[in-house]
Amino acid sequence: MRHAFALAVTLATLAAAPARAQDAGDPAAGQRVFNQCRACHVVENNGRNGVGPNLHGVVGRRAASIEGFRYSQNMRSLGEQNHTWTEQNLRAYLRNPKDVAPQGTMAFPGLRNDQQLNDVIAYLKTQAG
């Protein structure tokens, strides 16, 4: 009986492993997803701000913290509240920016596909300072 239970647990763990790997995201696929963002954002170290701020090193950064960029009042308020761009917070924002910053100026409607979210966050994590 114990062996059957151990086997069931092992099989369940192995079956879940591909899903966890998929949740991690694919940075190469995320770079392709990020092409949607390039109209307004760059990710290059010391790159210029565009319509949106430079996203180099965004994962783990406090919201509205790029010196010299003109953020919306809504985004500045998030920064003043020490809102940090964790993976979870990025996921919520990239899924629907207006859910996080209702009066924000980001025109992008969001990514609804979970795999694209995982991939673009994996890509952004590779673009760290």
C-alpha positions as CSV (number, residue, x, y, z in Angstrom):
1,M,0.0,0.0,0.0
2,R,2.8,2.4,0.9
3,H,4.6,1.7,-2.4
4,A,1.4,2.4,-4.4
5,F,1.0,5.7,-2.6
6,A,4.7,6.6,-3.1
7,L,4.4,5.7,-6.8
8,A,1.2,7.8,-7.1
9,V,3.0,10.8,-5.5
10,T,6.0,10.3,-7.7
11,L,3.9,10.2,-10.9
12,A,1.9,13.2,-9.9
13,T,5.2,15.1,-9.2
14,L,6.6,14.1,-12.6
15,A,3.3,15.0,-14.4
16,A,3.4,18.5,-12.8
17,A,7.1,19.1,-13.6
18,P,6.5,20.2,-17.2
19,A,3.9,22.7,-16.1
20,R,6.3,24.2,-13.6
21,A,9.0,24.4,-16.3
22,Q,6.5,26.1,-18.6
23,D,5.5,28.5,-15.9
24,A,9.2,29.7,-15.8
25,G,8.8,31.0,-19.3
26,D,11.1,31.0,-22.3
27,P,13.2,34.2,-22.6
28,A,13.7,33.7,-26.4
29,A,9.9,33.5,-26.9
30,G,9.5,36.4,-24.4
31,Q,11.9,38.6,-26.6
32,R,9.5,38.0,-29.5
33,V,6.5,38.9,-27.3
34,F,8.4,42.1,-26.2
35,N,8.5,43.3,-29.8
36,Q,4.9,44.5,-29.1
37,C,6.4,46.7,-26.4
38,R,9.2,48.2,-28.4
39,A,7.1,51.0,-29.9
40,C,7.2,52.6,-26.4
41,H,9.9,50.8,-24.4
42,V,13.6,49.8,-24.7
43,V,15.4,47.4,-22.4
44,E,19.0,48.3,-23.2
45,N,21.3,49.2,-20.3
46,N,21.5,53.0,-20.3
47,G,19.0,53.2,-23.2
48,R,16.9,56.2,-23.7
49,N,13.4,56.5,-22.4
50,G,10.8,56.5,-25.1
51,V,7.1,57.1,-24.7
52,G,7.4,54.6,-21.8
53,P,10.4,54.2,-19.5
54,N,13.4,52.1,-20.2
55,L,12.6,48.6,-18.8
56,H,16.2,47.5,-18.3
57,G,16.3,46.0,-14.8
58,V,12.6,46.4,-14.2
59,V,12.1,43.1,-12.3
60,G,12.6,44.1,-8.7
61,R,12.6,47.8,-9.3
62,R,10.3,50.3,-7.5
63,A,7.5,51.7,-9.7
64,A,8.1,55.2,-11.1
65,S,11.8,55.2,-10.2
66,I,13.6,56.1,-13.4
67,E,15.0,59.6,-12.9
68,G,13.8,62.1,-15.5
69,F,10.9,60.1,-16.8
70,R,7.6,61.8,-16.7
71,Y,5.3,59.2,-15.1
72,S,1.5,59.6,-14.6
73,Q,0.3,60.7,-11.2
74,N,-1.2,57.2,-10.8
75,M,2.2,55.5,-11.4
76,R,4.0,58.1,-9.1
77,S,1.5,57.2,-6.4
78,L,2.4,53.5,-6.7
79,G,6.1,54.4,-6.5
80,E,5.4,56.4,-3.3
81,Q,3.7,53.4,-1.9
82,N,6.9,51.4,-2.6
83,H,5.1,49.2,-5.2
84,T,7.9,47.0,-6.6
85,W,7.8,45.2,-10.0
86,T,8.0,41.7,-8.7
87,E,7.1,38.9,-11.0
88,Q,3.6,38.8,-9.5
89,N,3.1,42.5,-9.8
90,L,4.4,42.5,-13.4
91,R,2.1,39.7,-14.2
92,A,-1.0,41.6,-13.0
93,Y,0.1,44.8,-14.7
94,L,1.0,43.2,-18.0
95,R,-2.3,41.2,-18.0
96,N,-4.3,44.4,-17.6
97,P,-2.5,47.7,-16.9
98,K,-5.7,49.5,-15.9
99,D,-6.3,47.0,-13.1
100,V,-3.1,48.1,-11.4
101,A,-3.0,51.8,-12.5
102,P,-6.5,52.8,-13.5
103,Q,-5.5,56.4,-14.4
104,G,-2.1,55.4,-15.8
105,T,-1.2,56.4,-19.3
106,M,-0.1,53.0,-20.7
107,A,-2.3,52.5,-23.8
108,F,-1.4,48.7,-24.2
109,P,-4.5,46.6,-23.4
110,G,-2.5,43.8,-21.9
111,L,-1.5,40.2,-22.5
112,R,-4.2,37.7,-21.9
113,N,-2.2,34.6,-22.7
114,D,-0.5,33.0,-19.7
115,Q,2.4,31.6,-21.7
116,Q,3.1,35.0,-23.3
117,L,3.1,36.5,-19.8
118,N,5.5,33.8,-18.5
119,D,7.8,34.3,-21.5
120,V,7.9,38.1,-21.5
121,I,8.6,38.1,-17.7
122,A,11.4,35.5,-18.3
123,Y,12.8,37.8,-20.9
124,L,12.7,40.9,-18.7
125,K,14.4,38.9,-16.0
126,T,17.4,38.5,-18.4
127,Q,17.5,42.2,-18.9
128,A,18.7,43.0,-15.4
129,G,21.1,45.7,-14.2
